[in-house]
Amino acid sequence: MLLRTIFVFLCFFLVSISAKTQEPIFNGFPQWLNLELKEIRKSKLPVVVTKHMYKGTKVYVFKANACCDLGGSMRSEKGKTLCIFIGFVGRWENECRDFPKSGKLLRTVYEKN
């Protein structure tokens, strides 16, 4: 009985150690996005990443979650930068100016405050 108790305790201990050291897994996202999210987790900047439907395609929006002066970007599912959000001006550049009206939020992917 004592041996069994020690074994169970040791298993719980090992699981708790591995849970603390592992990076979270972002399943269902493109590889480039997983790498980007790892880097965001390391940074000190508060960032929000959201997934939207825009002009018939899925896009990811990266915006600073702190102040309006900080910008952001919109990326395709393959990671290509499509547009830049000009934080100081408070609008999307050129071809994405209609994004606030025509983009549909699908989900929040990641938020760091």
Phi, psi and omega in degrees: 000318180296318179298320179295317179298317179296318180298314180297316178299316180297319178298313178298321180297313181295321178295318181293324178293313182293327179293327181283332185264346182279145173284147175294149180259126179261087183287147174082007179249154177300154182301319180300324181290320176301318178295319179297317180295325176298316180292321179298319179300327181283333184284167179263351181285135173285126185225146172237134178242125181233155178249133184228162167256124183215123181053042175080008180224155178275134180228159176246133181247127177249120178224145174293137185258034185238295186222157182295339182289337182274139185271200180191187179211159175244132182234150178286175178295341178267359176096001180286133177288122181263319184210161177242137174267123181270099187300315183297321180278331178083032179209164176278148181283154173026257190290352181251014183299335180273002183303316180302330181269322187256349178281138181246122180293126176264317179187158170273124183275315184203143177219128180234118180263000000 
